Amino acid sequence: MTPLELQQIFQVAYRDLRPRAPMPPFEIKFRRFVSLNTTIRLREGRLHVSLSDLLEGAPPSVLQAIAHILLAKLYRKPIEAFHNDRYRRYTQSDAVSRQAEQARQTRGRKQIHTHVGHYYDLEEVFETINRRFFHGLLGRPVLTWSAHRARRMLGHYDAAHNTIVVSRIFDGPKVPRYAIEYLMYHEMLHLKHPVRVRAGRRCVHSREFQAEERLFPELEEAKAFLKQL
């Protein structure tokens, strides 16, 4: 697709959303982002659009959906469901998901701090859970405490960098052992049950994942503690 054709797509989307407003000049560029990032900014009357270079080969219908979504967000307009669905189906397809994952692996950087905390050692917690629930068969990923005492993201498994990150809010004497063990167990289940795409939708917590999660003995106590954080 030529730059002129891409600009025309955004102009059509703009006119659909703002039929009476003057048409601003567009500056649209594909950039080497870590993943499927897209941004739009209004500066001095000019609309600056940055699209991931992973989207350069996208069909016109998908680029139309992206243009609609970005402009609707910028001008606080309702996003039409079929544009949202079209974009989601494309980006969550097997081929595009693999491209995005590879880009994260090769372009992204993961901040690794230390597995040794003031109170808990993440490697020791991992090995305990590995023996207790997985017969010691799970390969140990990179384990690290977060940079800050994050409350919104308590822990996550980053498949692209094979890393489990745990919030430093768990590294203290007032945190019961079962709480950090449950959090580690949950993230280790992501190791065992990777994200799958079904009918264009990402399945993060499969039925198998949820069934195994319920096997954690102090599940209710751990969830109750996490709600208090």
C-alpha positions as CSV (number, residue, x, y, z in Angstrom):
1,M,0.0,0.0,0.0
2,T,1.3,3.4,-1.0
3,P,1.6,6.3,1.5
4,L,-1.1,8.2,-0.5
5,E,-3.5,5.2,-0.2
6,L,-2.8,4.9,3.5
7,Q,-3.5,8.6,4.0
8,Q,-6.8,8.3,2.1
9,I,-7.9,5.6,4.4
10,F,-7.4,7.9,7.4
11,Q,-9.1,10.8,5.7
12,V,-12.2,8.6,4.9
13,A,-12.3,7.5,8.6
14,Y,-11.9,11.1,9.8
15,R,-14.7,12.3,7.5
16,D,-17.0,9.5,8.7
17,L,-16.4,10.5,12.3
18,R,-16.3,14.2,11.9
19,P,-18.4,15.1,8.7
20,R,-18.3,18.9,9.2
21,A,-14.9,19.5,10.7
22,P,-12.0,20.8,8.5
23,M,-9.7,18.0,7.3
24,P,-6.3,18.3,9.1
25,P,-3.1,17.2,7.5
26,F,-1.9,13.7,8.4
27,E,1.6,12.4,9.0
28,I,1.5,8.6,9.0
29,K,4.6,6.5,9.5
30,F,5.3,2.8,10.2
31,R,7.8,2.5,13.0
32,R,9.9,-0.4,14.4
33,F,8.0,-0.8,17.6
34,V,8.4,-3.7,20.1
35,S,5.0,-5.1,19.3
36,L,1.7,-4.1,17.6
37,N,1.7,-0.6,18.9
38,T,-0.3,2.2,17.3
39,T,-0.5,5.9,18.4
40,I,-2.1,9.1,17.3
41,R,-1.3,12.6,18.4
42,L,-2.8,16.0,17.5
43,R,0.0,18.7,17.4
44,E,-0.4,22.2,16.1
45,G,-3.3,21.1,13.9
46,R,-1.5,18.1,12.4
47,L,-2.4,14.5,13.1
48,H,0.7,12.3,13.7
49,V,0.0,8.6,13.4
50,S,2.6,5.9,14.2
51,L,1.9,2.3,13.3
52,S,3.9,-0.8,14.1
53,D,5.9,-2.0,11.0
54,L,4.3,-5.4,11.8
55,L,1.1,-3.9,10.3
56,E,2.6,-2.9,6.9
57,G,1.2,-6.0,5.3
58,A,-2.2,-5.8,6.8
59,P,-5.2,-5.9,4.5
60,P,-6.9,-2.5,3.7
61,S,-9.9,-3.5,5.8
62,V,-7.7,-3.9,8.9
63,L,-6.0,-0.6,8.3
64,Q,-9.5,1.0,7.9
65,A,-10.4,-0.5,11.3
66,I,-7.2,0.9,12.8
67,A,-7.9,4.3,11.4
68,H,-11.4,4.3,12.8
69,I,-10.3,3.1,16.3
70,L,-7.5,5.6,16.6
71,L,-9.6,8.6,15.5
72,A,-12.6,7.5,17.6
73,K,-10.4,7.3,20.7
74,L,-8.8,10.7,19.9
75,Y,-12.1,12.5,19.5
76,R,-13.9,10.4,22.1
77,K,-16.4,8.9,19.7
78,P,-18.0,5.5,20.0
79,I,-15.9,2.7,18.4
80,E,-18.1,0.7,16.0
81,A,-18.1,-3.0,17.0
82,F,-17.3,-4.4,13.6
83,H,-14.1,-2.3,13.3
84,N,-13.1,-3.5,16.8
85,D,-13.8,-7.1,15.9
86,R,-12.0,-6.9,12.6
87,Y,-8.9,-5.5,14.3
88,R,-9.0,-8.0,17.1
89,R,-9.4,-11.0,14.8
90,Y,-6.4,-9.9,12.7
91,T,-4.0,-9.2,15.5
92,Q,-5.0,-12.3,17.4
93,S,-4.6,-14.6,14.4
94,D,-1.9,-17.3,14.7
95,A,0.4,-15.8,12.1
96,V,0.3,-12.2,13.5
97,S,0.5,-13.4,17.1
98,R,3.7,-15.3,16.2
99,Q,5.2,-12.2,14.5
100,A,4.4,-10.0,17.5
101,E,5.8,-12.6,19.9
102,Q,9.0,-12.8,17.9
103,A,9.3,-9.0,17.8
104,R,9.0,-8.8,21.5
105,Q,11.7,-11.4,21.9
106,T,14.2,-9.8,19.5
107,R,13.4,-6.1,20.0
108,G,12.1,-5.8,23.6
109,R,14.2,-5.5,26.8
110,K,13.2,-7.0,30.1
111,Q,14.3,-5.4,33.3
112,I,15.8,-8.1,35.5
113,H,16.5,-7.1,39.1
114,T,17.1,-10.0,41.5
115,H,15.3,-13.1,42.7
116,V,16.7,-12.6,46.2
117,G,14.4,-10.4,48.4
118,H,14.7,-9.1,51.9
119,Y,12.3,-11.8,53.2
120,Y,11.6,-14.2,50.3
121,D,13.8,-15.8,47.7
122,L,11.8,-16.4,44.5
123,E,14.0,-19.3,43.4
124,E,13.3,-21.1,46.7
125,V,9.6,-20.4,46.4
126,F,9.6,-21.7,42.8
127,E,11.4,-24.9,43.6
128,T,9.1,-25.6,46.6
129,I,6.0,-25.2,44.4
130,N,7.6,-27.1,41.6
131,R,8.2,-30.1,43.8
132,R,4.8,-29.8,45.6
133,F,2.5,-29.5,42.5
134,F,4.5,-30.3,39.4
135,H,6.8,-33.2,40.4
136,G,9.8,-30.9,39.9
137,L,9.3,-31.1,36.1
138,L,8.8,-27.4,35.2
139,G,11.9,-25.8,33.9
140,R,12.7,-22.7,35.9
141,P,12.3,-19.4,34.1
142,V,14.1,-16.2,35.0
143,L,12.6,-15.0,38.3
144,T,12.8,-11.4,39.4
145,W,11.2,-9.0,41.9
146,S,9.6,-5.9,40.3
147,A,11.4,-2.5,40.5
148,H,8.6,-1.1,42.7
149,R,6.0,-2.3,45.2
150,A,3.3,-2.5,42.4
151,R,-0.3,-3.0,43.6
152,R,-2.0,-3.2,40.2
153,M,0.1,-5.9,38.7
154,L,1.0,-8.3,41.5
155,G,2.8,-10.7,39.2
156,H,3.0,-11.8,35.6
157,Y,4.6,-14.4,33.3
158,D,6.3,-12.9,30.3
159,A,6.4,-15.7,27.7
160,A,8.5,-13.7,25.2
161,H,11.3,-13.5,27.7
162,N,10.5,-16.6,29.8
163,T,10.3,-14.5,33.0
164,I,8.1,-14.4,36.1
165,V,8.0,-11.0,37.7
166,V,6.6,-10.6,41.3
167,S,5.7,-7.3,42.9
168,R,8.0,-6.3,45.8
169,I,4.9,-5.8,47.8
170,F,5.1,-9.5,48.6
171,D,8.6,-9.3,50.1
172,G,7.9,-8.7,53.7
173,P,7.3,-10.5,57.0
174,K,3.6,-9.6,57.1
175,V,3.0,-11.5,53.8
176,P,1.9,-15.0,54.7
177,R,3.8,-17.8,53.0
178,Y,0.6,-19.2,51.3
179,A,0.0,-15.8,49.5
180,I,3.3,-15.7,47.7
181,E,3.2,-19.4,47.1
182,Y,-0.3,-19.0,45.5
183,L,0.9,-16.1,43.3
184,M,3.9,-18.2,42.1
185,Y,1.7,-21.2,41.5
186,H,-0.6,-19.1,39.4
187,E,2.2,-17.8,37.2
188,M,3.7,-21.3,36.9
189,L,0.4,-22.5,35.6
190,H,0.9,-20.0,32.7
191,L,4.1,-21.9,32.0
192,K,2.3,-25.2,31.9
193,H,-0.8,-23.8,30.0
194,P,0.4,-21.2,27.4
195,V,-2.1,-18.7,25.9
196,R,-4.1,-20.2,23.1
197,V,-6.1,-18.5,20.4
198,R,-9.6,-19.9,19.7
199,A,-11.8,-18.5,17.0
200,G,-9.8,-15.2,17.0
201,R,-10.0,-14.9,20.8
202,R,-7.1,-15.3,23.2
203,C,-7.6,-17.9,25.9
204,V,-5.4,-16.9,28.9
205,H,-7.0,-19.0,31.6
206,S,-8.2,-22.2,30.0
207,R,-10.5,-24.7,31.7
208,E,-7.5,-26.9,32.4
209,F,-5.7,-23.9,34.0
210,Q,-8.7,-23.0,36.2
211,A,-9.2,-26.6,37.3
212,E,-5.5,-26.9,38.4
213,E,-5.7,-23.5,40.1
214,R,-8.5,-24.8,42.3
215,L,-6.2,-27.5,43.6
216,F,-4.2,-25.0,45.6
217,P,-5.1,-25.8,49.3
218,E,-5.2,-22.2,50.6
219,L,-6.8,-20.7,47.5
220,E,-9.6,-18.8,49.3
221,E,-7.2,-17.5,52.0
222,A,-4.7,-16.3,49.4
223,K,-7.4,-14.6,47.3
224,A,-8.7,-12.9,50.4
225,F,-5.3,-11.6,51.3
226,L,-4.6,-10.3,47.7
227,K,-7.9,-8.3,47.9
228,Q,-6.5,-6.4,50.9
229,L,-3.3,-5.3,49.1
